[in-house]
């Protein structure tokens, strides 16, 4: 199921290493231009995730980016997103 949240143009999820839980989800979001400065976007995304996903799938972190790294086939390059986690 895909939940639509106003202000989100595109989103991608990757796993981040966690000392106790092994891995946790982190979502990268590209905002729509008109919602670029909406302060409640983070809360709206988290609420939508909590309503639609099991607890272990709810992102532990949200990162807003201007663009997603892409592969040669124009798919989101998830390995590059993982590198951005540090």
C-alpha positions in Angstrom: 0.0 0.0 0.0 1.3 3.4 -0.9 0.3 6.3 1.4 0.2 9.7 -0.2 1.4 12.6 1.9 1.0 16.1 0.7 4.4 17.8 0.2 6.3 14.6 -0.8 7.3 14.3 -4.4 9.4 11.2 -4.0 10.7 8.9 -1.3 13.2 6.0 -0.9 13.9 3.8 2.1 17.2 2.2 3.0 18.5 0.3 6.0 20.9 1.9 8.5 23.0 -0.2 10.9 21.8 0.0 14.5 23.7 -1.3 17.5 20.7 -3.0 19.2 18.2 -3.7 16.4 20.7 -4.7 13.6 19.1 -2.4 11.0 16.5 0.3 11.0 14.7 2.0 8.1 15.7 5.6 7.1 13.6 7.4 4.5 15.0 10.0 2.1 12.4 12.5 0.8 12.3 15.0 -2.0 9.8 17.7 -1.2 7.3 19.2 -3.7 8.3 22.8 -4.5 5.3 24.4 -2.9 5.9 22.6 0.4 9.6 23.1 0.6 9.4 25.0 3.8 6.5 23.3 5.6 7.6 22.6 9.1 5.0 19.9 9.8 6.0 17.7 6.8 8.2 15.5 9.0 5.3 14.9 11.4 2.8 14.2 8.6 5.1 11.6 7.1 5.7 9.9 10.4 2.0 9.8 11.2 1.2 8.3 7.8 3.9 5.7 8.3 2.7 4.8 11.8 -0.9 4.4 10.4 0.1 2.2 7.5 3.2 0.2 8.6 4.1 -2.3 11.3 6.2 -0.8 14.1 9.5 -2.3 12.9 9.0 -0.8 9.4 8.4 2.8 10.6 11.4 4.9 9.7 13.6 6.0 12.6 14.9 8.9 10.7 13.8 11.2 7.8 16.3 13.0 5.6 15.2 15.6 3.2 17.2 15.8 0.0 17.1 18.0 -3.2 17.5 15.0 -5.5 18.0 11.2 -5.4 21.2 9.6 -6.7 20.3 7.6 -9.8 21.7 4.6 -11.6 22.3 4.5 -15.3 18.7 3.1 -15.7 17.4 6.1 -13.8 16.4 4.0 -10.8 17.2 5.3 -7.3 20.8 4.3 -6.4 20.2 2.9 -2.9 23.9 2.1 -2.3 24.6 5.8 -2.7 21.9 6.7 -0.2 23.4 4.3 2.3 26.8 6.1 1.8 25.0 9.4 2.7 24.1 7.9 6.0 27.7 8.0 7.1 
